[in-house]
Amino acid sequence: MNQPDISPLQPANLPAPPAGYGDFLVEIKTQIRQRQFQALRAANRELLALYWWLGENISQRQQALGWAGAKAWWKTWRATCKPNFRGATGFQRKTSG
């Protein structure tokens, strides 16, 4: 395997890296990227499950409890939930109802 160029990572006052360091550095970077991607996929999976649950429950309650007037419901929901999730987006009428 070709030795990766690690010179930009090595300040001039450090000794030469030990044998195999370059390959290990590549392995570390690969693992970090793979694990970050796995974490991102897991987070997306959980968010999709949340959105599915939320939509299903809202729909069921609209039918069972007569939550007619979806616009009024969304307006109330946005006003009461948005302050609890500072920095969250998606509370606009065009995205939430």
C-alpha positions in Angstrom: 0.0 0.0 0.0 1.2 3.5 -0.8 2.2 5.5 2.2 -0.2 8.5 2.5 1.3 11.9 2.7 1.1 12.9 6.3 3.6 15.7 6.1 0.9 18.5 6.5 -0.1 16.9 9.8 3.5 16.7 11.1 5.0 19.8 12.5 8.7 20.2 11.8 9.7 19.8 15.5 8.3 16.3 15.8 10.2 13.1 15.0 9.3 11.0 12.0 6.2 8.9 12.7 6.6 5.3 13.5 6.3 2.6 10.8 2.7 2.0 9.8 1.5 5.3 11.2 0.2 6.5 7.8 -1.8 3.3 7.2 -3.2 3.6 10.7 -4.2 7.2 10.1 -6.1 6.2 7.0 -7.8 3.5 9.0 -8.8 5.9 11.7 -10.2 8.4 9.2 -12.1 5.7 7.4 -13.6 4.5 10.7 -14.6 8.0 11.7 -16.3 8.7 8.4 -18.1 5.3 8.5 -19.3 5.8 12.0 -20.5 9.3 11.4 -22.5 8.1 8.4 -24.0 5.2 10.5 -24.9 7.7 13.2 -26.5 10.0 10.6 -28.5 7.1 9.2 -29.7 6.1 12.6 -30.8 9.6 13.5 -32.7 9.9 10.2 -34.4 6.6 10.8 -35.5 7.8 14.3 -36.8 11.1 12.9 -38.8 9.3 10.2 -40.3 7.0 12.8 -41.2 10.1 14.9 -42.8 11.9 11.9 -44.7 8.7 11.0 -46.0 8.3 14.6 -46.9 12.0 14.8 -48.8 12.0 11.5 -50.6 8.7 12.3 -51.7 9.9 15.7 -52.8 13.3 14.5 -54.9 11.6 11.8 -56.4 9.2 14.3 -57.3 11.9 16.7 -58.8 14.1 14.0 -61.1 11.2 13.1 -61.8 9.8 16.6 -62.1 13.0 18.5 -63.5 15.2 15.8 -60.5 17.5 15.5 -62.1 19.2 12.6 -60.6 22.4 11.2 -57.0 21.2 10.7 -55.8 24.8 10.2 -56.9 25.8 13.7 -55.3 22.7 15.2 -52.0 23.4 13.5 -52.1 27.0 14.5 -52.6 26.1 18.1 -49.9 23.3 17.9 -47.3 25.7 16.4 -48.0 28.3 19.1 -47.8 25.8 22.0 -44.9 23.6 20.8 -42.5 26.0 19.0 -41.4 27.7 22.2 -40.4 24.2 23.6 -38.1 23.5 20.6 -35.9 26.5 20.2 -34.0 26.5 17.0 -36.3 23.9 15.4 -37.7 24.5 12.0 -40.7 23.2 10.1 -43.4 25.1 12.1 -44.5 27.2 9.1 -48.0 26.6 7.8 -46.7 25.5 4.4 -44.7 22.6 6.0 -47.0 21.7 8.9 -50.5 21.9 7.7 
